[in-house]
Amino acid sequence: MSTNRNFYKKAQKEQNKENRKTEASKNHSHKYDGDVTGREDYKADFIAGEKAASKSFSEEEKKLHGLDLEGAKRENDDIDTDIHSLTIEGRNAVLEAIRSGKTIDKLFVLDGCQDGPVSTIRREASKLGIMMKFVSRERLDQISDTGKHQGVIAYAAAYDYAEMDDIFALAEKRNEKPFIILLDNIEDPHNLGAIIRTANIAGAHGVVIPKNRAVGLTATVAKASAGALNYTPVVKVTNIAQTIEELKKRGVWFVCADMDGTPMYDLDLKGPIGLVIGNEGSGVSRLVSEKCDMIATIPMKGEINSLNASVAAGVLAYEIVRQRMN
């Protein structure tokens, strides 16, 4: 895998030209999608909510933190207390949790609230890059367990996140070339848990997930991982595309899953490798795909042309295992 990346990608594109011409005649886009329902409705509602953002907060603040303001009715919003192991309510409790270093997945703040304590919480959360969502009082009341939220509720991660160096340290400890699974906005906690379980069994040294627009380490994820979360490092990053560029400098090559690619059996996946799996509905994003060195496709013989994201991850992970064993 010492071949120049650009030369390799160019050669791969030439090899796939004829396949793409054939695929171009089809009216659908092949991507590995999942079994999460209501995806398009959710996205439409999400966009509506963004457009309805309160003017109480600056555009710079919204852009910096990816704020998702209520503003619109979203039945599919990801505020589900039953999938989180710890809900923290009240200004003092939330502020101390943040200052103590507790991993906070999401922070819900009363839309329009500008008083001192809430501003302090927002400032401390901003320093740590915690995702903030501004919602109505009615919505806070709905998700509150105590009824005394004081305008702020935090969702804490079920498990602590690892650092990128932990992944490389594990590979070094096993005397193996790094094998990392990167997830481009996986939203279903069951899919994330299943992928973490597969990562552990297939010998991957860690899983990387994005900070925003994706599920975090909830209790449901922990359960779906069947205990693998206790042994598999999971790193949360701000930007997957940027992370790929940084990991390339450490010698890692990247392959993403998409039907418009080369059969996985024809790719060299034996070296330091990062396997990228895309979102359940939209697959790997264009920017992330462009950062990858290879595009792998899974041969399919049936009438349908897509796999659940966690299943696709398992198939490709074990192709990497097969090649490494040989």
BELLIN-V82026 format. One record per residue. N is the residue number from 1. RES is the residue in three letters. D_LAST is the distance of its C-alpha to the last C-alpha in Angstrom with 1 decimal. Layout:
n = [N | N]
res = [RES | RES]
d_last = [D_LAST | D_LAST]
//
This chain:
n = [1 | 2 | 3 | 4 | 5 | 6 | 7 | 8 | 9 | 10 | 11 | 12 | 13 | 14 | 15 | 16 | 17 | 18 | 19 | 20 | 21 | 22 | 23 | 24 | 25 | 26 | 27 | 28 | 29 | 30 | 31 | 32 | 33 | 34 | 35 | 36 | 37 | 38 | 39 | 40 | 41 | 42 | 43 | 44 | 45 | 46 | 47 | 48 | 49 | 50 | 51 | 52 | 53 | 54 | 55 | 56 | 57 | 58 | 59 | 60 | 61 | 62 | 63 | 64 | 65 | 66 | 67 | 68 | 69 | 70 | 71 | 72 | 73 | 74 | 75 | 76 | 77 | 78 | 79 | 80 | 81 | 82 | 83 | 84 | 85 | 86 | 87 | 88 | 89 | 90 | 91 | 92 | 93 | 94 | 95 | 96 | 97 | 98 | 99 | 100 | 101 | 102 | 103 | 104 | 105 | 106 | 107 | 108 | 109 | 110 | 111 | 112 | 113 | 114 | 115 | 116 | 117 | 118 | 119 | 120 | 121 | 122 | 123 | 124 | 125 | 126 | 127 | 128 | 129 | 130 | 131 | 132 | 133 | 134 | 135 | 136 | 137 | 138 | 139 | 140 | 141 | 142 | 143 | 144 | 145 | 146 | 147 | 148 | 149 | 150 | 151 | 152 | 153 | 154 | 155 | 156 | 157 | 158 | 159 | 160 | 161 | 162 | 163 | 164 | 165 | 166 | 167 | 168 | 169 | 170 | 171 | 172 | 173 | 174 | 175 | 176 | 177 | 178 | 179 | 180 | 181 | 182 | 183 | 184 | 185 | 186 | 187 | 188 | 189 | 190 | 191 | 192 | 193 | 194 | 195 | 196 | 197 | 198 | 199 | 200 | 201 | 202 | 203 | 204 | 205 | 206 | 207 | 208 | 209 | 210 | 211 | 212 | 213 | 214 | 215 | 216 | 217 | 218 | 219 | 220 | 221 | 222 | 223 | 224 | 225 | 226 | 227 | 228 | 229 | 230 | 231 | 232 | 233 | 234 | 235 | 236 | 237 | 238 | 239 | 240 | 241 | 242 | 243 | 244 | 245 | 246 | 247 | 248 | 249 | 250 | 251 | 252 | 253 | 254 | 255 | 256 | 257 | 258 | 259 | 260 | 261 | 262 | 263 | 264 | 265 | 266 | 267 | 268 | 269 | 270 | 271 | 272 | 273 | 274 | 275 | 276 | 277 | 278 | 279 | 280 | 281 | 282 | 283 | 284 | 285 | 286 | 287 | 288 | 289 | 290 | 291 | 292 | 293 | 294 | 295 | 296 | 297 | 298 | 299 | 300 | 301 | 302 | 303 | 304 | 305 | 306 | 307 | 308 | 309 | 310 | 311 | 312 | 313 | 314 | 315 | 316 | 317 | 318 | 319 | 320 | 321 | 322 | 323 | 324 | 325 | 326]
res = [MET | SER | THR | ASN | ARG | ASN | PHE | TYR | LYS | LYS | ALA | GLN | LYS | GLU | GLN | ASN | LYS | GLU | ASN | ARG | LYS | THR | GLU | ALA | SER | LYS | ASN | HIS | SER | HIS | LYS | TYR | ASP | GLY | ASP | VAL | THR | GLY | ARG | GLU | ASP | TYR | LYS | ALA | ASP | PHE | ILE | ALA | GLY | GLU | LYS | ALA | ALA | SER | LYS | SER | PHE | SER | GLU | GLU | GLU | LYS | LYS | LEU | HIS | GLY | LEU | ASP | LEU | GLU | GLY | ALA | LYS | ARG | GLU | ASN | ASP | ASP | ILE | ASP | THR | ASP | ILE | HIS | SER | LEU | THR | ILE | GLU | GLY | ARG | ASN | ALA | VAL | LEU | GLU | ALA | ILE | ARG | SER | GLY | LYS | THR | ILE | ASP | LYS | LEU | PHE | VAL | LEU | ASP | GLY | CYS | GLN | ASP | GLY | PRO | VAL | SER | THR | ILE | ARG | ARG | GLU | ALA | SER | LYS | LEU | GLY | ILE | MET | MET | LYS | PHE | VAL | SER | ARG | GLU | ARG | LEU | ASP | GLN | ILE | SER | ASP | THR | GLY | LYS | HIS | GLN | GLY | VAL | ILE | ALA | TYR | ALA | ALA | ALA | TYR | ASP | TYR | ALA | GLU | MET | ASP | ASP | ILE | PHE | ALA | LEU | ALA | GLU | LYS | ARG | ASN | GLU | LYS | PRO | PHE | ILE | ILE | LEU | LEU | ASP | ASN | ILE | GLU | ASP | PRO | HIS | ASN | LEU | GLY | ALA | ILE | ILE | ARG | THR | ALA | ASN | ILE | ALA | GLY | ALA | HIS | GLY | VAL | VAL | ILE | PRO | LYS | ASN | ARG | ALA | VAL | GLY | LEU | THR | ALA | THR | VAL | ALA | LYS | ALA | SER | ALA | GLY | ALA | LEU | ASN | TYR | THR | PRO | VAL | VAL | LYS | VAL | THR | ASN | ILE | ALA | GLN | THR | ILE | GLU | GLU | LEU | LYS | LYS | ARG | GLY | VAL | TRP | PHE | VAL | CYS | ALA | ASP | MET | ASP | GLY | THR | PRO | MET | TYR | ASP | LEU | ASP | LEU | LYS | GLY | PRO | ILE | GLY | LEU | VAL | ILE | GLY | ASN | GLU | GLY | SER | GLY | VAL | SER | ARG | LEU | VAL | SER | GLU | LYS | CYS | ASP | MET | ILE | ALA | THR | ILE | PRO | MET | LYS | GLY | GLU | ILE | ASN | SER | LEU | ASN | ALA | SER | VAL | ALA | ALA | GLY | VAL | LEU | ALA | TYR | GLU | ILE | VAL | ARG | GLN | ARG | MET | ASN]
d_last = [15.5 | 18.6 | 20.2 | 23.5 | 23.4 | 26.5 | 25.3 | 22.0 | 24.0 | 26.6 | 24.2 | 22.7 | 26.3 | 27.3 | 24.5 | 25.6 | 29.3 | 29.9 | 28.1 | 30.3 | 33.4 | 32.7 | 32.1 | 35.3 | 37.4 | 36.4 | 38.6 | 36.2 | 33.6 | 30.1 | 28.8 | 27.2 | 30.3 | 31.2 | 33.8 | 36.3 | 39.7 | 42.4 | 40.1 | 42.3 | 45.5 | 44.1 | 43.3 | 46.8 | 48.4 | 46.5 | 47.7 | 51.2 | 51.1 | 50.1 | 53.0 | 55.4 | 54.5 | 57.5 | 59.3 | 59.7 | 56.5 | 55.8 | 53.5 | 51.8 | 51.1 | 49.7 | 47.4 | 46.3 | 45.4 | 44.6 | 47.5 | 47.8 | 51.6 | 52.9 | 55.5 | 54.4 | 53.9 | 50.2 | 49.6 | 45.9 | 46.0 | 43.3 | 45.9 | 45.0 | 45.9 | 44.3 | 40.8 | 41.6 | 41.9 | 44.7 | 47.5 | 49.7 | 53.2 | 56.2 | 56.7 | 56.7 | 53.8 | 51.6 | 52.6 | 52.0 | 48.5 | 47.6 | 49.2 | 47.5 | 44.0 | 43.2 | 40.5 | 42.4 | 40.5 | 43.7 | 47.4 | 50.1 | 53.4 | 56.7 | 57.2 | 60.1 | 60.5 | 61.4 | 62.9 | 62.1 | 59.7 | 57.6 | 57.5 | 56.3 | 53.5 | 52.5 | 52.6 | 50.5 | 47.9 | 47.9 | 47.1 | 43.9 | 42.9 | 43.4 | 43.6 | 47.3 | 48.7 | 52.4 | 53.8 | 57.3 | 59.1 | 58.8 | 55.1 | 55.0 | 57.4 | 55.1 | 52.0 | 54.0 | 54.0 | 57.0 | 59.2 | 59.7 | 57.0 | 59.5 | 57.7 | 54.2 | 51.2 | 47.8 | 44.6 | 42.6 | 38.8 | 37.8 | 35.4 | 35.4 | 33.0 | 30.7 | 30.6 | 27.9 | 27.8 | 26.9 | 23.5 | 22.7 | 24.2 | 21.9 | 18.8 | 20.4 | 21.3 | 17.8 | 16.7 | 14.3 | 14.4 | 16.8 | 16.0 | 19.3 | 20.7 | 24.0 | 26.5 | 29.1 | 32.2 | 31.0 | 34.4 | 33.9 | 33.6 | 31.8 | 29.1 | 28.7 | 28.6 | 26.0 | 23.7 | 24.2 | 23.4 | 20.1 | 19.4 | 20.0 | 18.0 | 14.9 | 15.2 | 16.9 | 19.3 | 22.2 | 24.0 | 26.5 | 29.5 | 32.7 | 36.0 | 38.0 | 37.8 | 35.2 | 35.2 | 35.0 | 34.2 | 36.8 | 37.4 | 36.0 | 32.7 | 32.6 | 33.3 | 30.8 | 28.1 | 28.9 | 29.0 | 25.9 | 28.3 | 29.2 | 25.8 | 24.4 | 26.1 | 27.8 | 29.3 | 32.2 | 32.8 | 35.7 | 33.9 | 30.3 | 30.6 | 32.0 | 29.3 | 26.6 | 28.6 | 28.9 | 25.2 | 24.4 | 26.6 | 24.3 | 21.3 | 19.8 | 18.9 | 20.0 | 19.1 | 21.8 | 22.0 | 24.6 | 25.3 | 26.4 | 23.1 | 20.0 | 17.9 | 15.0 | 12.5 | 14.0 | 13.7 | 11.6 | 11.2 | 9.0 | 12.3 | 15.3 | 15.8 | 18.8 | 18.8 | 22.4 | 24.0 | 27.6 | 30.8 | 31.4 | 34.1 | 33.6 | 29.9 | 28.7 | 31.8 | 32.4 | 32.6 | 29.3 | 27.6 | 29.1 | 27.6 | 24.0 | 22.0 | 20.3 | 21.4 | 19.1 | 20.5 | 19.6 | 20.6 | 23.8 | 25.7 | 28.7 | 32.1 | 31.4 | 29.1 | 28.3 | 26.3 | 27.5 | 26.2 | 24.6 | 22.9 | 21.6 | 20.3 | 18.5 | 16.9 | 15.6 | 14.6 | 12.3 | 10.8 | 10.1 | 8.8 | 6.4 | 5.2 | 5.4 | 3.8 | 0.0]
//
